[in-house]
């Protein structure tokens, strides 16, 4: 999927860079034998950040589908979108 809105693309890239930094931070915590509870808390934050980034992308995808001419099989596109959204849980 092509992200046509530059602000959405920039937002998504910024989110992914923050997530990358969080993952590196957790890796460092593991290497330093930090407390498991603290590591799990950071992993939960990463999961939440990734989920929110996925929602940004899903919204952009849905907007694109609604603004473009309807595909021949609208039901198939909607089914695919719903199936993808279910996987975000």
PDB file of N, CA, C and O in Angstrom:
ATOM      1  N   UNK A   1       0.837  -1.176   0.000  1.00  0.00           N
ATOM      2  CA  UNK A   1       0.000   0.000   0.000  1.00  0.00           C
ATOM      3  C   UNK A   1       0.883   1.240   0.000  1.00  0.00           C
ATOM      4  O   UNK A   1       1.861   1.331   0.742  1.00  0.00           O
ATOM      5  N   UNK A   2       0.525   2.161  -0.823  1.00  0.00           N
ATOM      6  CA  UNK A   2       1.264   3.415  -0.903  1.00  0.00           C
ATOM      7  C   UNK A   2       0.626   4.420   0.052  1.00  0.00           C
ATOM      8  O   UNK A   2      -0.580   4.659   0.001  1.00  0.00           O
ATOM      9  N   UNK A   3       1.444   5.000   0.918  1.00  0.00           N
ATOM     10  CA  UNK A   3       0.943   6.040   1.807  1.00  0.00           C
ATOM     11  C   UNK A   3       1.039   7.368   1.066  1.00  0.00           C
ATOM     12  O   UNK A   3       2.131   7.898   0.865  1.00  0.00           O
ATOM     13  N   UNK A   4      -0.092   7.893   0.670  1.00  0.00           N
ATOM     14  CA  UNK A   4      -0.102   9.113  -0.135  1.00  0.00           C
ATOM     15  C   UNK A   4       0.003  10.374   0.706  1.00  0.00           C
ATOM     16  O   UNK A   4       0.536  11.382   0.242  1.00  0.00           O
ATOM     17  N   UNK A   5      -0.495  10.336   1.931  1.00  0.00           N
ATOM     18  CA  UNK A   5      -0.453  11.517   2.785  1.00  0.00           C
ATOM     19  C   UNK A   5       0.916  11.590   3.461  1.00  0.00           C
ATOM     20  O   UNK A   5       1.245  10.726   4.274  1.00  0.00           O
ATOM     21  N   UNK A   6       1.709  12.597   3.140  1.00  0.00           N
ATOM     22  CA  UNK A   6       3.061  12.676   3.710  1.00  0.00           C
ATOM     23  C   UNK A   6       3.057  12.772   5.228  1.00  0.00           C
ATOM     24  O   UNK A   6       3.971  12.261   5.875  1.00  0.00           O
ATOM     25  N   UNK A   7       2.059  13.409   5.804  1.00  0.00           N
ATOM     26  CA  UNK A   7       2.020  13.525   7.267  1.00  0.00           C
ATOM     27  C   UNK A   7       1.752  12.179   7.933  1.00  0.00           C
ATOM     28  O   UNK A   7       2.259  11.922   9.025  1.00  0.00           O
ATOM     29  N   UNK A   8       0.973  11.329   7.299  1.00  0.00           N
ATOM     30  CA  UNK A   8       0.720   9.987   7.843  1.00  0.00           C
ATOM     31  C   UNK A   8       1.992   9.160   7.760  1.00  0.00           C
ATOM     32  O   UNK A   8       2.347   8.453   8.703  1.00  0.00           O
ATOM     33  N   UNK A   9       2.670   9.254   6.634  1.00  0.00           N
ATOM     34  CA  UNK A   9       3.922   8.514   6.452  1.00  0.00           C
ATOM     35  C   UNK A   9       4.963   8.971   7.477  1.00  0.00           C
ATOM     36  O   UNK A   9       5.641   8.147   8.090  1.00  0.00           O
ATOM     37  N   UNK A  10       5.083  10.285   7.658  1.00  0.00           N
ATOM     38  CA  UNK A  10       6.053  10.828   8.618  1.00  0.00           C
ATOM     39  C   UNK A  10       5.697  10.386  10.040  1.00  0.00           C
ATOM     40  O   UNK A  10       6.581  10.029  10.819  1.00  0.00           O
ATOM     41  N   UNK A  11       4.421  10.409  10.374  1.00  0.00           N
ATOM     42  CA  UNK A  11       3.973   9.982  11.707  1.00  0.00           C
ATOM     43  C   UNK A  11       4.307   8.510  11.929  1.00  0.00           C
ATOM     44  O   UNK A  11       4.815   8.134  12.985  1.00  0.00           O
ATOM     45  N   UNK A  12       4.021   7.691  10.938  1.00  0.00           N
ATOM     46  CA  UNK A  12       4.281   6.262  11.061  1.00  0.00           C
ATOM     47  C   UNK A  12       5.780   5.977  11.197  1.00  0.00           C
ATOM     48  O   UNK A  12       6.182   5.149  12.014  1.00  0.00           O
ATOM     49  N   UNK A  13       6.594   6.652  10.409  1.00  0.00           N
ATOM     50  CA  UNK A  13       8.049   6.466  10.503  1.00  0.00           C
ATOM     51  C   UNK A  13       8.556   6.899  11.871  1.00  0.00           C
ATOM     52  O   UNK A  13       9.394   6.221  12.465  1.00  0.00           O
ATOM     53  N   UNK A  14       8.055   8.022  12.376  1.00  0.00           N
ATOM     54  CA  UNK A  14       8.478   8.492  13.706  1.00  0.00           C
ATOM     55  C   UNK A  14       8.088   7.471  14.779  1.00  0.00           C
ATOM     56  O   UNK A  14       8.878   7.183  15.678  1.00  0.00           O
ATOM     57  N   UNK A  15       6.885   6.931  14.686  1.00  0.00           N
ATOM     58  CA  UNK A  15       6.450   5.913  15.649  1.00  0.00           C
ATOM     59  C   UNK A  15       7.364   4.689  15.599  1.00  0.00           C
ATOM     60  O   UNK A  15       7.762   4.159  16.637  1.00  0.00           O
ATOM     61  N   UNK A  16       7.692   4.244  14.383  1.00  0.00           N
ATOM     62  CA  UNK A  16       8.536   3.062  14.235  1.00  0.00           C
ATOM     63  C   UNK A  16       9.947   3.306  14.768  1.00  0.00           C
ATOM     64  O   UNK A  16      10.564   2.400  15.328  1.00  0.00           O
ATOM     65  N   UNK A  17      10.452   4.506  14.598  1.00  0.00           N
ATOM     66  CA  UNK A  17      11.773   4.820  15.157  1.00  0.00           C
ATOM     67  C   UNK A  17      11.745   4.793  16.685  1.00  0.00           C
ATOM     68  O   UNK A  17      12.678   4.303  17.321  1.00  0.00           O
ATOM     69  N   UNK A  18      10.654   5.330  17.275  1.00  0.00           N
ATOM     70  CA  UNK A  18      10.536   5.276  18.736  1.00  0.00           C
ATOM     71  C   UNK A  18      10.452   3.829  19.218  1.00  0.00           C
ATOM     72  O   UNK A  18      11.074   3.461  20.216  1.00  0.00           O
ATOM     73  N   UNK A  19       9.690   3.025  18.512  1.00  0.00           N
ATOM     74  CA  UNK A  19       9.551   1.609  18.879  1.00  0.00           C
ATOM     75  C   UNK A  19      10.910   0.916  18.783  1.00  0.00           C
ATOM     76  O   UNK A  19      11.273   0.124  19.653  1.00  0.00           O
ATOM     77  N   UNK A  20      11.655   1.219  17.722  1.00  0.00           N
ATOM     78  CA  UNK A  20      12.988   0.644  17.563  1.00  0.00           C
ATOM     79  C   UNK A  20      13.869   1.001  18.758  1.00  0.00           C
ATOM     80  O   UNK A  20      14.597   0.151  19.271  1.00  0.00           O
ATOM     81  N   UNK A  21      13.804   2.240  19.193  1.00  0.00           N
ATOM     82  CA  UNK A  21      14.568   2.670  20.363  1.00  0.00           C
ATOM     83  C   UNK A  21      14.134   1.942  21.624  1.00  0.00           C
ATOM     84  O   UNK A  21      14.963   1.571  22.456  1.00  0.00           O
ATOM     85  N   UNK A  22      12.825   1.740  21.760  1.00  0.00           N
ATOM     86  CA  UNK A  22      12.325   1.009  22.926  1.00  0.00           C
ATOM     87  C   UNK A  22      12.834  -0.430  22.920  1.00  0.00           C
ATOM     88  O   UNK A  22      13.220  -0.960  23.962  1.00  0.00           O
ATOM     89  N   UNK A  23      12.835  -1.054  21.763  1.00  0.00           N
ATOM     90  CA  UNK A  23      13.308  -2.444  21.659  1.00  0.00           C
ATOM     91  C   UNK A  23      14.797  -2.523  22.018  1.00  0.00           C
ATOM     92  O   UNK A  23      15.225  -3.440  22.718  1.00  0.00           O
ATOM     93  N   UNK A  24      15.562  -1.573  21.542  1.00  0.00           N
ATOM     94  CA  UNK A  24      16.992  -1.551  21.894  1.00  0.00           C
ATOM     95  C   UNK A  24      17.181  -1.362  23.402  1.00  0.00           C
ATOM     96  O   UNK A  24      18.081  -1.941  24.010  1.00  0.00           O
ATOM     97  N   UNK A  25      16.307  -0.535  23.988  1.00  0.00           N
ATOM     98  CA  UNK A  25      16.360  -0.328  25.432  1.00  0.00           C
ATOM     99  C   UNK A  25      16.061  -1.602  26.200  1.00  0.00           C
ATOM    100  O   UNK A  25      16.708  -1.887  27.207  1.00  0.00           O
ATOM    101  N   UNK A  26      15.092  -2.367  25.735  1.00  0.00           N
ATOM    102  CA  UNK A  26      14.764  -3.632  26.389  1.00  0.00           C
ATOM    103  C   UNK A  26      15.912  -4.623  26.228  1.00  0.00           C
ATOM    104  O   UNK A  26      16.244  -5.352  27.163  1.00  0.00           O
ATOM    105  N   UNK A  27      16.510  -4.647  25.053  1.00  0.00           N
ATOM    106  CA  UNK A  27      17.661  -5.532  24.845  1.00  0.00           C
ATOM    107  C   UNK A  27      18.767  -5.202  25.846  1.00  0.00           C
ATOM    108  O   UNK A  27      19.386  -6.099  26.418  1.00  0.00           O
ATOM    109  N   UNK A  28      19.004  -3.927  26.049  1.00  0.00           N
ATOM    110  CA  UNK A  28      20.030  -3.498  27.003  1.00  0.00           C
ATOM    111  C   UNK A  28      19.638  -3.901  28.420  1.00  0.00           C
ATOM    112  O   UNK A  28      20.490  -4.314  29.208  1.00  0.00           O
ATOM    113  N   UNK A  29      18.352  -3.783  28.747  1.00  0.00           N
ATOM    114  CA  UNK A  29      17.879  -4.178  30.074  1.00  0.00           C
ATOM    115  C   UNK A  29      18.120  -5.666  30.313  1.00  0.00           C
ATOM    116  O   UNK A  29      18.515  -6.067  31.408  1.00  0.00           O
ATOM    117  N   UNK A  30      17.882  -6.477  29.295  1.00  0.00           N
ATOM    118  CA  UNK A  30      18.097  -7.927  29.414  1.00  0.00           C
ATOM    119  C   UNK A  30      19.588  -8.208  29.595  1.00  0.00           C
ATOM    120  O   UNK A  30      19.973  -9.014  30.442  1.00  0.00           O
ATOM    121  N   UNK A  31      20.416  -7.549  28.805  1.00  0.00           N
ATOM    122  CA  UNK A  31      21.860  -7.751  28.918  1.00  0.00           C
ATOM    123  C   UNK A  31      22.374  -7.356  30.298  1.00  0.00           C
ATOM    124  O   UNK A  31      23.324  -7.952  30.806  1.00  0.00           O
ATOM    125  N   UNK A  32      21.749  -6.354  30.898  1.00  0.00           N
ATOM    126  CA  UNK A  32      22.173  -5.871  32.216  1.00  0.00           C
ATOM    127  C   UNK A  32      21.499  -6.623  33.367  1.00  0.00           C
ATOM    128  O   UNK A  32      21.669  -6.261  34.531  1.00  0.00           O
ATOM    129  N   UNK A  33      20.734  -7.669  33.040  1.00  0.00           N
ATOM    130  CA  UNK A  33      20.027  -8.467  34.047  1.00  0.00           C
ATOM    131  C   UNK A  33      19.116  -7.619  34.931  1.00  0.00           C
ATOM    132  O   UNK A  33      19.080  -7.788  36.149  1.00  0.00           O
ATOM    133  N   UNK A  34      18.392  -6.719  34.306  1.00  0.00           N
ATOM    134  CA  UNK A  34      17.460  -5.871  35.045  1.00  0.00           C
ATOM    135  C   UNK A  34      16.270  -6.687  35.523  1.00  0.00           C
ATOM    136  O   UNK A  34      16.060  -7.815  35.078  1.00  0.00           O
ATOM    137  N   UNK A  35      15.505  -6.117  36.420  1.00  0.00           N
ATOM    138  CA  UNK A  35      14.355  -6.786  37.025  1.00  0.00           C
ATOM    139  C   UNK A  35      13.334  -7.171  35.946  1.00  0.00           C
ATOM    140  O   UNK A  35      13.030  -6.386  35.048  1.00  0.00           O
ATOM    141  N   UNK A  36      12.820  -8.385  36.059  1.00  0.00           N
ATOM    142  CA  UNK A  36      11.864  -8.907  35.072  1.00  0.00           C
ATOM    143  C   UNK A  36      10.617  -8.028  34.961  1.00  0.00           C
ATOM    144  O   UNK A  36      10.103  -7.812  33.863  1.00  0.00           O
ATOM    145  N   UNK A  37      10.141  -7.529  36.079  1.00  0.00           N
ATOM    146  CA  UNK A  37       8.946  -6.683  36.057  1.00  0.00           C
ATOM    147  C   UNK A  37       9.155  -5.424  35.230  1.00  0.00           C
ATOM    148  O   UNK A  37       8.264  -5.005  34.492  1.00  0.00           O
ATOM    149  N   UNK A  38      10.328  -4.825  35.352  1.00  0.00           N
ATOM    150  CA  UNK A  38      10.639  -3.623  34.582  1.00  0.00           C
ATOM    151  C   UNK A  38      10.735  -3.943  33.091  1.00  0.00           C
ATOM    152  O   UNK A  38      10.286  -3.168  32.247  1.00  0.00           O
ATOM    153  N   UNK A  39      11.327  -5.096  32.781  1.00  0.00           N
ATOM    154  CA  UNK A  39      11.439  -5.504  31.377  1.00  0.00           C
ATOM    155  C   UNK A  39      10.059  -5.764  30.791  1.00  0.00           C
ATOM    156  O   UNK A  39       9.756  -5.327  29.681  1.00  0.00           O
ATOM    157  N   UNK A  40       9.230  -6.474  31.536  1.00  0.00           N
ATOM    158  CA  UNK A  40       7.873  -6.751  31.063  1.00  0.00           C
ATOM    159  C   UNK A  40       7.076  -5.472  30.864  1.00  0.00           C
ATOM    160  O   UNK A  40       6.295  -5.365  29.919  1.00  0.00           O
ATOM    161  N   UNK A  41       7.268  -4.509  31.746  1.00  0.00           N
ATOM    162  CA  UNK A  41       6.565  -3.236  31.613  1.00  0.00           C
ATOM    163  C   UNK A  41       6.959  -2.547  30.297  1.00  0.00           C
ATOM    164  O   UNK A  41       6.103  -2.014  29.591  1.00  0.00           O
ATOM    165  N   UNK A  42       8.236  -2.563  29.981  1.00  0.00           N
ATOM    166  CA  UNK A  42       8.704  -1.953  28.733  1.00  0.00           C
ATOM    167  C   UNK A  42       8.213  -2.729  27.514  1.00  0.00           C
ATOM    168  O   UNK A  42       7.893  -2.134  26.485  1.00  0.00           O
ATOM    169  N   UNK A  43       8.153  -4.045  27.628  1.00  0.00           N
ATOM    170  CA  UNK A  43       7.651  -4.857  26.520  1.00  0.00           C
ATOM    171  C   UNK A  43       6.170  -4.584  26.284  1.00  0.00           C
ATOM    172  O   UNK A  43       5.706  -4.586  25.144  1.00  0.00           O
ATOM    173  N   UNK A  44       5.435  -4.349  27.362  1.00  0.00           N
ATOM    174  CA  UNK A  44       4.028  -3.993  27.236  1.00  0.00           C
ATOM    175  C   UNK A  44       3.883  -2.647  26.536  1.00  0.00           C
ATOM    176  O   UNK A  44       2.991  -2.469  25.707  1.00  0.00           O
ATOM    177  N   UNK A  45       4.753  -1.706  26.865  1.00  0.00           N
ATOM    178  CA  UNK A  45       4.730  -0.400  26.210  1.00  0.00           C
ATOM    179  C   UNK A  45       5.030  -0.538  24.717  1.00  0.00           C
ATOM    180  O   UNK A  45       4.423   0.142  23.889  1.00  0.00           O
ATOM    181  N   UNK A  46       5.962  -1.414  24.383  1.00  0.00           N
ATOM    182  CA  UNK A  46       6.298  -1.651  22.972  1.00  0.00           C
ATOM    183  C   UNK A  46       5.098  -2.241  22.250  1.00  0.00           C
ATOM    184  O   UNK A  46       4.768  -1.828  21.138  1.00  0.00           O
ATOM    185  N   UNK A  47       4.458  -3.192  22.877  1.00  0.00           N
ATOM    186  CA  UNK A  47       3.288  -3.822  22.264  1.00  0.00           C
ATOM    187  C   UNK A  47       2.198  -2.786  22.009  1.00  0.00           C
ATOM    188  O   UNK A  47       1.581  -2.775  20.944  1.00  0.00           O
ATOM    189  N   UNK A  48       1.966  -1.924  22.980  1.00  0.00           N
ATOM    190  CA  UNK A  48       0.960  -0.879  22.835  1.00  0.00           C
ATOM    191  C   UNK A  48       1.341   0.100  21.728  1.00  0.00           C
ATOM    192  O   UNK A  48       0.492   0.499  20.930  1.00  0.00           O
ATOM    193  N   UNK A  49       2.601   0.482  21.678  1.00  0.00           N
ATOM    194  CA  UNK A  49       3.060   1.408  20.645  1.00  0.00           C
ATOM    195  C   UNK A  49       2.916   0.790  19.253  1.00  0.00           C
ATOM    196  O   UNK A  49       2.528   1.472  18.305  1.00  0.00           O
ATOM    197  N   UNK A  50       3.224  -0.486  19.135  1.00  0.00           N
ATOM    198  CA  UNK A  50       3.101  -1.172  17.854  1.00  0.00           C
ATOM    199  C   UNK A  50       1.632  -1.275  17.447  1.00  0.00           C
ATOM    200  O   UNK A  50       1.291  -1.105  16.277  1.00  0.00           O
ATOM    201  N   UNK A  51       0.769  -1.555  18.421  1.00  0.00           N
ATOM    202  CA  UNK A  51      -0.661  -1.628  18.144  1.00  0.00           C
ATOM    203  C   UNK A  51      -1.161  -0.277  17.625  1.00  0.00           C
ATOM    204  O   UNK A  51      -1.906  -0.220  16.647  1.00  0.00           O
ATOM    205  N   UNK A  52      -0.749   0.800  18.282  1.00  0.00           N
ATOM    206  CA  UNK A  52      -1.190   2.132  17.858  1.00  0.00           C
ATOM    207  C   UNK A  52      -0.646   2.489  16.472  1.00  0.00           C
ATOM    208  O   UNK A  52      -1.345   3.125  15.683  1.00  0.00           O
ATOM    209  N   UNK A  53       0.579   2.092  16.171  1.00  0.00           N
ATOM    210  CA  UNK A  53       1.124   2.317  14.833  1.00  0.00           C
ATOM    211  C   UNK A  53       0.321   1.530  13.793  1.00  0.00           C
ATOM    212  O   UNK A  53       0.084   2.012  12.685  1.00  0.00           O
ATOM    213  N   UNK A  54      -0.092   0.324  14.161  1.00  0.00           N
ATOM    214  CA  UNK A  54      -0.913  -0.494  13.260  1.00  0.00           C
ATOM    215  C   UNK A  54      -2.252   0.175  12.990  1.00  0.00           C
ATOM    216  O   UNK A  54      -2.763   0.121  11.872  1.00  0.00           O
ATOM    217  N   UNK A  55      -2.819   0.806  14.013  1.00  0.00           N
ATOM    218  CA  UNK A  55      -4.097   1.503  13.838  1.00  0.00           C
ATOM    219  C   UNK A  55      -3.949   2.712  12.911  1.00  0.00           C
ATOM    220  O   UNK A  55      -4.845   3.001  12.118  1.00  0.00           O
ATOM    221  N   UNK A  56      -2.831   3.411  13.010  1.00  0.00           N
ATOM    222  CA  UNK A  56      -2.574   4.539  12.102  1.00  0.00           C
ATOM    223  C   UNK A  56      -2.551   4.038  10.660  1.00  0.00           C
ATOM    224  O   UNK A  56      -3.161   4.636   9.774  1.00  0.00           O
ATOM    225  N   UNK A  57      -1.846   2.942  10.440  1.00  0.00           N
ATOM    226  CA  UNK A  57      -1.758   2.378   9.099  1.00  0.00           C
ATOM    227  C   UNK A  57      -3.113   1.853   8.627  1.00  0.00           C
ATOM    228  O   UNK A  57      -3.479   2.050   7.468  1.00  0.00           O
ATOM    229  N   UNK A  58      -3.855   1.193   9.500  1.00  0.00           N
ATOM    230  CA  UNK A  58      -5.177   0.670   9.139  1.00  0.00           C
ATOM    231  C   UNK A  58      -6.124   1.809   8.773  1.00  0.00           C
ATOM    232  O   UNK A  58      -6.910   1.689   7.834  1.00  0.00           O
ATOM    233  N   UNK A  59      -6.049   2.912   9.513  1.00  0.00           N
ATOM    234  CA  UNK A  59      -6.897   4.063   9.202  1.00  0.00           C
ATOM    235  C   UNK A  59      -6.551   4.633   7.824  1.00  0.00           C
ATOM    236  O   UNK A  59      -7.444   4.953   7.039  1.00  0.00           O
ATOM    237  N   UNK A  60      -5.260   4.756   7.535  1.00  0.00           N
ATOM    238  CA  UNK A  60      -4.837   5.267   6.234  1.00  0.00           C
ATOM    239  C   UNK A  60      -5.323   4.349   5.119  1.00  0.00           C
ATOM    240  O   UNK A  60      -5.754   4.815   4.065  1.00  0.00           O
ATOM    241  N   UNK A  61      -5.251   3.061   5.354  1.00  0.00           N
ATOM    242  CA  UNK A  61      -5.708   2.075   4.377  1.00  0.00           C
ATOM    243  C   UNK A  61      -7.212   2.219   4.148  1.00  0.00           C
ATOM    244  O   UNK A  61      -7.675   2.225   3.008  1.00  0.00           O
ATOM    245  N   UNK A  62      -7.970   2.334   5.240  1.00  0.00           N
ATOM    246  CA  UNK A  62      -9.425   2.458   5.131  1.00  0.00           C
ATOM    247  C   UNK A  62      -9.805   3.758   4.419  1.00  0.00           C
ATOM    248  O   UNK A  62     -10.708   3.769   3.583  1.00  0.00           O
ATOM    249  N   UNK A  63      -9.120   4.844   4.750  1.00  0.00           N
ATOM    250  CA  UNK A  63      -9.405   6.124   4.094  1.00  0.00           C
ATOM    251  C   UNK A  63      -9.147   6.040   2.597  1.00  0.00           C
ATOM    252  O   UNK A  63      -9.935   6.533   1.790  1.00  0.00           O
ATOM    253  N   UNK A  64      -8.035   5.412   2.239  1.00  0.00           N
ATOM    254  CA  UNK A  64      -7.707   5.273   0.820  1.00  0.00           C
ATOM    255  C   UNK A  64      -8.782   4.478   0.094  1.00  0.00           C
ATOM    256  O   UNK A  64      -9.175   4.828  -1.019  1.00  0.00           O
ATOM    257  N   UNK A  65      -9.253   3.416   0.721  1.00  0.00           N
ATOM    258  CA  UNK A  65     -10.278   2.576   0.092  1.00  0.00           C
ATOM    259  C   UNK A  65     -11.592   3.327  -0.076  1.00  0.00           C
ATOM    260  O   UNK A  65     -12.328   3.101  -1.037  1.00  0.00           O
ATOM    261  N   UNK A  66     -11.883   4.224   0.866  1.00  0.00           N
ATOM    262  CA  UNK A  66     -13.143   4.960   0.791  1.00  0.00           C
ATOM    263  C   UNK A  66     -13.081   6.121  -0.194  1.00  0.00           C
ATOM    264  O   UNK A  66     -14.111   6.526  -0.732  1.00  0.00           O
ATOM    265  N   UNK A  67     -11.900   6.657  -0.437  1.00  0.00           N
ATOM    266  CA  UNK A  67     -11.771   7.822  -1.307  1.00  0.00           C
ATOM    267  C   UNK A  67     -11.579   7.451  -2.773  1.00  0.00           C
ATOM    268  O   UNK A  67     -11.857   8.257  -3.660  1.00  0.00           O
ATOM    269  N   UNK A  68     -11.113   6.258  -3.023  1.00  0.00           N
ATOM    270  CA  UNK A  68     -10.901   5.833  -4.397  1.00  0.00           C
ATOM    271  C   UNK A  68     -12.172   5.212  -4.941  1.00  0.00           C
ATOM    272  O   UNK A  68     -13.064   4.842  -4.177  1.00  0.00           O
ATOM    273  N   UNK A  69     -12.258   5.097  -6.258  1.00  0.00           N
ATOM    274  CA  UNK A  69     -13.433   4.418  -6.824  1.00  0.00           C
ATOM    275  C   UNK A  69     -13.571   3.018  -6.234  1.00  0.00           C
ATOM    276  O   UNK A  69     -12.579   2.322  -6.017  1.00  0.00           O
ATOM    277  N   UNK A  70     -14.795   2.621  -5.983  1.00  0.00           N
ATOM    278  CA  UNK A  70     -15.057   1.323  -5.360  1.00  0.00           C
ATOM    279  C   UNK A  70     -14.534   0.195  -6.237  1.00  0.00           C
ATOM    280  O   UNK A  70     -14.753   0.192  -7.448  1.00  0.00           O
ATOM    281  N   UNK A  71     -13.832  -0.775  -5.617  1.00  0.00           N
ATOM    282  CA  UNK A  71     -13.374  -1.936  -6.390  1.00  0.00           C
ATOM    283  C   UNK A  71     -14.570  -2.783  -6.806  1.00  0.00           C
ATOM    284  O   UNK A  71     -15.671  -2.637  -6.274  1.00  0.00           O
ATOM    285  N   UNK A  72     -14.336  -3.658  -7.753  1.00  0.00           N
ATOM    286  CA  UNK A  72     -15.413  -4.506  -8.260  1.00  0.00           C
ATOM    287  C   UNK A  72     -16.031  -5.344  -7.156  1.00  0.00           C
ATOM    288  O   UNK A  72     -17.241  -5.567  -7.156  1.00  0.00           O
ATOM    289  N   UNK A  73     -15.220  -5.812  -6.216  1.00  0.00           N
ATOM    290  CA  UNK A  73     -15.732  -6.658  -5.143  1.00  0.00           C
ATOM    291  C   UNK A  73     -15.507  -5.973  -3.796  1.00  0.00           C
ATOM    292  O   UNK A  73     -14.548  -6.279  -3.087  1.00  0.00           O
ATOM    293  N   UNK A  74     -16.392  -5.051  -3.456  1.00  0.00           N
ATOM    294  CA  UNK A  74     -16.293  -4.290  -2.216  1.00  0.00           C
ATOM    295  C   UNK A  74     -16.304  -5.218  -1.007  1.00  0.00           C
ATOM    296  O   UNK A  74     -15.563  -4.997  -0.050  1.00  0.00           O
ATOM    297  N   UNK A  75     -17.134  -6.252  -1.042  1.00  0.00           N
ATOM    298  CA  UNK A  75     -17.221  -7.178   0.089  1.00  0.00           C
ATOM    299  C   UNK A  75     -15.880  -7.862   0.358  1.00  0.00           C
ATOM    300  O   UNK A  75     -15.500  -8.047   1.514  1.00  0.00           O
ATOM    301  N   UNK A  76     -15.174  -8.230  -0.686  1.00  0.00           N
ATOM    302  CA  UNK A  76     -13.873  -8.894  -0.505  1.00  0.00           C
ATOM    303  C   UNK A  76     -12.872  -7.938   0.141  1.00  0.00           C
ATOM    304  O   UNK A  76     -12.100  -8.345   1.009  1.00  0.00           O
ATOM    305  N   UNK A  77     -12.881  -6.673  -0.276  1.00  0.00           N
ATOM    306  CA  UNK A  77     -11.968  -5.685   0.305  1.00  0.00           C
ATOM    307  C   UNK A  77     -12.307  -5.467   1.772  1.00  0.00           C
ATOM    308  O   UNK A  77     -11.411  -5.416   2.614  1.00  0.00           O
ATOM    309  N   UNK A  78     -13.590  -5.338   2.084  1.00  0.00           N
ATOM    310  CA  UNK A  78     -14.010  -5.152   3.477  1.00  0.00           C
ATOM    311  C   UNK A  78     -13.665  -6.373   4.328  1.00  0.00           C
ATOM    312  O   UNK A  78     -13.206  -6.230   5.461  1.00  0.00           O
ATOM    313  N   UNK A  79     -13.882  -7.556   3.792  1.00  0.00           N
ATOM    314  CA  UNK A  79     -13.532  -8.780   4.523  1.00  0.00           C
ATOM    315  C   UNK A  79     -12.039  -8.834   4.817  1.00  0.00           C
ATOM    316  O   UNK A  79     -11.631  -9.233   5.908  1.00  0.00           O
ATOM    317  N   UNK A  80     -11.227  -8.433   3.849  1.00  0.00           N
ATOM    318  CA  UNK A  80      -9.782  -8.429   4.041  1.00  0.00           C
ATOM    319  C   UNK A  80      -9.388  -7.412   5.117  1.00  0.00           C
ATOM    320  O   UNK A  80      -8.541  -7.701   5.961  1.00  0.00           O
ATOM    321  N   UNK A  81      -9.996  -6.234   5.089  1.00  0.00           N
ATOM    322  CA  UNK A  81      -9.704  -5.214   6.085  1.00  0.00           C
ATOM    323  C   UNK A  81     -10.096  -5.693   7.479  1.00  0.00           C
ATOM    324  O   UNK A  81      -9.321  -5.533   8.422  1.00  0.00           O
ATOM    325  N   UNK A  82     -11.265  -6.266   7.623  1.00  0.00           N
ATOM    326  CA  UNK A  82     -11.726  -6.753   8.928  1.00  0.00           C
ATOM    327  C   UNK A  82     -10.830  -7.885   9.422  1.00  0.00           C
ATOM    328  O   UNK A  82     -10.496  -7.928  10.606  1.00  0.00           O
ATOM    329  N   UNK A  83     -10.439  -8.795   8.548  1.00  0.00           N
ATOM    330  CA  UNK A  83      -9.552  -9.895   8.944  1.00  0.00           C
ATOM    331  C   UNK A  83      -8.214  -9.349   9.439  1.00  0.00           C
ATOM    332  O   UNK A  83      -7.656  -9.847  10.417  1.00  0.00           O
ATOM    333  N   UNK A  84      -7.711  -8.338   8.767  1.00  0.00           N
ATOM    334  CA  UNK A  84      -6.443  -7.728   9.184  1.00  0.00           C
ATOM    335  C   UNK A  84      -6.595  -7.048  10.529  1.00  0.00           C
ATOM    336  O   UNK A  84      -5.724  -7.186  11.388  1.00  0.00           O
ATOM    337  N   UNK A  85      -7.678  -6.318  10.733  1.00  0.00           N
ATOM    338  CA  UNK A  85      -7.914  -5.638  12.001  1.00  0.00           C
ATOM    339  C   UNK A  85      -8.061  -6.623  13.156  1.00  0.00           C
ATOM    340  O   UNK A  85      -7.629  -6.331  14.271  1.00  0.00           O
ATOM    341  N   UNK A  86      -8.653  -7.766  12.912  1.00  0.00           N
ATOM    342  CA  UNK A  86      -8.797  -8.788  13.949  1.00  0.00           C
ATOM    343  C   UNK A  86      -7.443  -9.287  14.426  1.00  0.00           C
ATOM    344  O   UNK A  86      -7.282  -9.644  15.594  1.00  0.00           O
ATOM    345  N   UNK A  87      -6.485  -9.312  13.537  1.00  0.00           N
ATOM    346  CA  UNK A  87      -5.143  -9.776  13.897  1.00  0.00           C
ATOM    347  C   UNK A  87      -4.413  -8.782  14.776  1.00  0.00           C
ATOM    348  O   UNK A  87      -3.420  -9.140  15.410  1.00  0.00           O
ATOM    349  N   UNK A  88      -4.879  -7.541  14.833  1.00  0.00           N
ATOM    350  CA  UNK A  88      -4.223  -6.513  15.653  1.00  0.00           C
ATOM    351  C   UNK A  88      -4.429  -6.739  17.132  1.00  0.00           C
ATOM    352  O   UNK A  88      -3.675  -6.206  17.946  1.00  0.00           O
ATOM    353  N   UNK A  89      -5.418  -7.507  17.497  1.00  0.00           N
ATOM    354  CA  UNK A  89      -5.720  -7.709  18.925  1.00  0.00           C
ATOM    355  C   UNK A  89      -4.650  -8.418  19.660  1.00  0.00           C
ATOM    356  O   UNK A  89      -4.777  -8.652  20.862  1.00  0.00           O
TER     357      UNK A  89
END
